[in-house]
Amino acid sequence: MWMRIGIIGSGNVGRTIADGALRAGHDVRLGARMPEKPELRDWLEQASEAASLSEIEGAAEFGELLVNATTGDGSLEALREAGEENLDGKALLDIANAGTSNEHGFELTYVNDDSLAERIQSEFPDLRVVKALNTMHREVMAAPEKVPGDHTVFICGNDDEAKSQVRELLGDFRWKDENVIDLGDLTAARALEMFVPLWVRLYSALDGQLFNIAVVRA
Amino acid sequence: MWMRIGIIGSGNVGRTIADGALRAGHDVRLGARMPEKPELRDWLEQASEAASLSEIEGAAEFGELLVNATTGDGSLEALREAGEENLDGKALLDIANAGTSNEHGFELTYVNDDSLAERIQSEFPDLRVVKALNTMHREVMAAPEKVPGDHTVFICGNDDEAKSQVRELLGDFRWKDENVIDLGDLTAARALEMFVPLWVRLYSALDGQLFNIAVVRA
């Protein structure tokens, strides 16, 4: 199903998701703090006609489905900038991780009884937040075939319809349905975000080689 | 290589590791707070002649390689009970996770810039702590073939010789060497312990089905 997708955040992750959604035939607007940046102009030039570029507010207004691709510690501010009237009732795929890299890995801003996704949900109660894709390298998010064989993407959220919309987008990215694991409500975002320190240590142990994790069942 | 293994903690995890080590031909002493418990007497009766049972102190004294299979929040106390003179210079395989289960999953006692393994290492500086096996169901720890195909066990620690000893034990448990991923020094235990909330959510989402995660590489 064709959708208008508004992406909040124009860094590497945002552009990767934008390219993936464009390949799948969707209309995409990338929302940036400074859309006039040369690298974003360049991105727009090489992208298909279904791509557009605007400030964050414009992307939020444009999208039927929104994607949070900002850095985690800037997510709440970026969503405020998007304007509550542009968010209400929409599904938001939250890919962000809040925290800081250091010599030992990654320290999270929210842990245990809280998560970035839940912070977003609680500040914007009419947004329907779905957490997914935050557990892997951006190159794998919209192109799972870059890692061979079966591997896993997790999804969670409080709203089933919003989860279905995100699952559909994952399907567009060529994630096989059997490799999508639904962990339940949005409190599972705690677990998905707390996986990130392991991801960072693995990335370092594997010398930057592309990988993902697979849940292998008996 | 034949070893004397002392297991601190006689719950399900401790007995599973004991049985695995016995199958591999090692001498094993299980250390319990109350070795007179009927279920432990029963365990001893069905175990091979290479098995013995004692208080925690006796198991620590017996072992050349020690295993921490206590509940995480009781680990430091159990190790104090073991007696510093019985720990000094030995490798300790730490399998424990400190925290509390709740309706949303699992809340860790140590996060971000600390871990149970590092707490143990810092209270017992002459112990050579290696973290491994804490990321999976106990049934898979000493019997990886219970989950089909390739899947992963992580290992970390500050002492290479101690890591080699643990890797050897993993080999005895029939973990293929290529499925053991060394994440580096003991600060990686933060990441391994912070994975546990995801494990708990997965266990619930998969309805208790046995599973493990595999790191799949490009």
Boltz contact constraints between the chains, C-beta under 6 A:
constraints:
  - contact:
      token1: [A, 104]
      token2: [B, 187]
      max_distance: 6.0
  - contact:
      token1: [A, 105]
      token2: [B, 191]
      max_distance: 6.0
  - contact:
      token1: [A, 107]
      token2: [B, 112]
      max_distance: 6.0
  - contact:
      token1: [A, 111]
      token2: [B, 111]
      max_distance: 6.0
  - contact:
      token1: [A, 112]
      token2: [B, 107]
      max_distance: 6.0
  - contact:
      token1: [A, 146]
      token2: [B, 218]
      max_distance: 6.0
  - contact:
      token1: [A, 147]
      token2: [B, 216]
      max_distance: 6.0
  - contact:
      token1: [A, 147]
      token2: [B, 218]
      max_distance: 6.0
  - contact:
      token1: [A, 149]
      token2: [B, 216]
      max_distance: 6.0
  - contact:
      token1: [A, 151]
      token2: [B, 216]
      max_distance: 6.0
  - contact:
      token1: [A, 183]
      token2: [B, 201]
      max_distance: 6.0
  - contact:
      token1: [A, 183]
      token2: [B, 205]
      max_distance: 6.0
  - contact:
      token1: [A, 187]
      token2: [B, 104]
      max_distance: 6.0
  - contact:
      token1: [A, 188]
      token2: [B, 201]
      max_distance: 6.0
  - contact:
      token1: [A, 190]
      token2: [B, 197]
      max_distance: 6.0
  - contact:
      token1: [A, 191]
      token2: [B, 105]
      max_distance: 6.0
  - contact:
      token1: [A, 191]
      token2: [B, 197]
      max_distance: 6.0
  - contact:
      token1: [A, 191]
      token2: [B, 198]
      max_distance: 6.0
  - contact:
      token1: [A, 191]
      token2: [B, 201]
      max_distance: 6.0
  - contact:
      token1: [A, 194]
      token2: [B, 194]
      max_distance: 6.0
  - contact:
      token1: [A, 194]
      token2: [B, 197]
      max_distance: 6.0
  - contact:
      token1: [A, 195]
      token2: [B, 195]
      max_distance: 6.0
  - contact:
      token1: [A, 195]
      token2: [B, 198]
      max_distance: 6.0
  - contact:
      token1: [A, 197]
      token2: [B, 190]
      max_distance: 6.0
  - contact:
      token1: [A, 197]
      token2: [B, 191]
      max_distance: 6.0
  - contact:
      token1: [A, 197]
      token2: [B, 194]
      max_distance: 6.0
  - contact:
      token1: [A, 198]
      token2: [B, 191]
      max_distance: 6.0
  - contact:
      token1: [A, 198]
      token2: [B, 195]
      max_distance: 6.0
  - contact:
      token1: [A, 201]
      token2: [B, 183]
      max_distance: 6.0
  - contact:
      token1: [A, 201]
      token2: [B, 188]
      max_distance: 6.0
  - contact:
      token1: [A, 201]
      token2: [B, 191]
      max_distance: 6.0
  - contact:
      token1: [A, 205]
      token2: [B, 183]
      max_distance: 6.0
  - contact:
      token1: [A, 209]
      token2: [B, 217]
      max_distance: 6.0
  - contact:
      token1: [A, 210]
      token2: [B, 218]
      max_distance: 6.0
  - contact:
      token1: [A, 211]
      token2: [B, 215]
      max_distance: 6.0
  - contact:
      token1: [A, 211]
      token2: [B, 217]
      max_distance: 6.0
  - contact:
      token1: [A, 212]
      token2: [B, 216]
      max_distance: 6.0
  - contact:
      token1: [A, 213]
      token2: [B, 213]
      max_distance: 6.0
  - contact:
      token1: [A, 213]
      token2: [B, 215]
      max_distance: 6.0
  - contact:
      token1: [A, 214]
      token2: [B, 214]
      max_distance: 6.0
  - contact:
      token1: [A, 214]
      token2: [B, 216]
      max_distance: 6.0
  - contact:
      token1: [A, 215]
      token2: [B, 211]
      max_distance: 6.0
  - contact:
      token1: [A, 215]
      token2: [B, 213]
      max_distance: 6.0
  - contact:
      token1: [A, 216]
      token2: [B, 147]
      max_distance: 6.0
  - contact:
      token1: [A, 216]
      token2: [B, 149]
      max_distance: 6.0
  - contact:
      token1: [A, 216]
      token2: [B, 151]
      max_distance: 6.0
  - contact:
      token1: [A, 216]
      token2: [B, 212]
      max_distance: 6.0
  - contact:
      token1: [A, 216]
      token2: [B, 214]
      max_distance: 6.0
  - contact:
      token1: [A, 217]
      token2: [B, 209]
      max_distance: 6.0
  - contact:
      token1: [A, 217]
      token2: [B, 211]
      max_distance: 6.0
  - contact:
      token1: [A, 218]
      token2: [B, 146]
      max_distance: 6.0
  - contact:
      token1: [A, 218]
      token2: [B, 147]
      max_distance: 6.0
  - contact:
      token1: [A, 218]
      token2: [B, 210]
      max_distance: 6.0
